């Protein structure tokens, strides 16, 4: 039997890299970075110790891509 805490831990929302999101949306990755900086698209950064990896550490949840591609009228 699984507890609710275990179930929550096992439920992971798929997330895309900036490049994957840009490809899915048909835009340049720089556009996605701009959206992340302005808050137009919600994303999160992965923990990193490398200063060079800060831009590559962004992830965008699949649900954000779906909001853009399937807007509710």
TIBA-14301 format. One record per atom (N, C-alpha, C, CB): x, y, z. Coordinates in steps of 0.2 Angstrom, whole numbers, plus 5000, padded with zeros to 4 digits. Glycine has a CB too. Example, Ala and Ser with C-alpha at 12.3 -4.5 7.8 and 13.67 -1.06 7.14 Angstrom:
2
506649725039;506249785039;506649845039;505749785045;506449895035;506849955036;506450005039;507049975029;
END
This chain:
73
500449945000;500050005000;500550065000;499550005006;500350114996;500750174995;500350234999;500850194988;500750275002;500550325006;500450385001;500950355012;500050435003;499950494999;500650534998;499450545002;501050535003;501750565002;502150524996;502150565008;502150454996;502450414991;502150434984;502450344993;501550434984;501150444978;501350514975;500450444979;501350564979;501550634977;502350634974;501550684982;502750594978;503450594976;503550554969;503850554981;503050504968;503150464961;502750504956;502850404962;502350554957;502050594952;502550654950;501350614954;502850644944;503250694942;503050724935;504050664941;502950794935;502750824929;503350824924;502450894931;503250804918;503750804913;503950874912;503550774907;504650894911;504850954910;505350954904;505250984916;505351004900;505751014894;506351064895;505351034888;506851054892;507451094891;507151154887;508051064889;507551214888;507351274884;507351254876;507851334885;507851214874;507951194867;507351154865;508551164866;507151104869;506551064867;505951104867;506551004873;505851154872;505251194872;505251234866;505251234878;505851264864;505851314858;505651274852;506551344857;505851214851;505751164846;504951154846;506151104846;504751134851;503951124852;503551184850;503851094859;503751244851;503451304850;503551334844;503551354856;504051314840;504251344834;504551404834;503651344829;504951424840;505351484841;506051474842;504951524847;506451524843;507151514844;507251514852;507551584842;507751474854;507851464861;507951534865;508451424862;508251584862;508251644865;507651674867;508651694860;507151664862;506451684864;506151654870;505951674858;506251594871;506051554877;506451584883;506151484877;507051594883;507451634888;507151694890;508151634887;506951734885;506651804886;505951794890;506551834880;505551744888;504951734891;505051714898;504551674887;505551674900;505651644907;505851704911;506251594907;506251754908;506551814912;505951864913;507051844908;505451864909;504951914910;504351884914;504651944903;504351814914;503851784918;503251764913;503551824923;503251774907;502751754902;502651674902;502951774895;503251634903;503251564904;503551544911;503651534898;503151504914;503451484921;503951424920;502851464926;504451424923;504951374923;505351374929;505451384917;505851324930;506251324936;506951304934;505951264941;507451324938;508151304937;508351244941;508551364939;508751204938;509051144941;509651174945;509251094936;509751144951;510351164955;510951144951;510351124962;511451194951;512051174948;512651214951;512051204940;513251184951;513851214954;514251254949;514251164958;514051234942;514451264937;514151334934;514551214931;514551384935;514351454932;514151454925;514851504933;514451404921;514351404914;513651364912;514851364910;513451324917;512851294916;512151324918;512851224920;512251394920;511651424923;511051434918;511851494926;511251454912;510751454906;510451394904;511051494900;510851334904;510651274902;510251234908;511251234900;510251264914;509851234919;509151244920;510151254926;508851284915;508151294915;507751234913;507951354911;507151224916;506651174913;505951204913;506751114918;505651184908;504951214907;504451154908;504851254901;503951154913;503451104913;503051094907;503051114919;502951034905;502551014899;501851054899;502350944899;501551064905;500951104906;500951174903;500751104913;501551204904;501651274901;501651274894;502351304904;501951224891;501951214883;501251204881;502451154881;500851164885;500151154883;499751214883;499851094887;499851254888;499551324889;499651364883;499751354895;500251364880;500451414875;500151384868;501151414874;500151314867;499951284861;499151274861;500251224860;498851274867;498151264867;497851314872;497951194869;497851384870;497551434874;496751424874;497751504871;496551434880;495751434881;495451504879;495651414889;494951494875;494651564873;494051584877;494351554866;
END
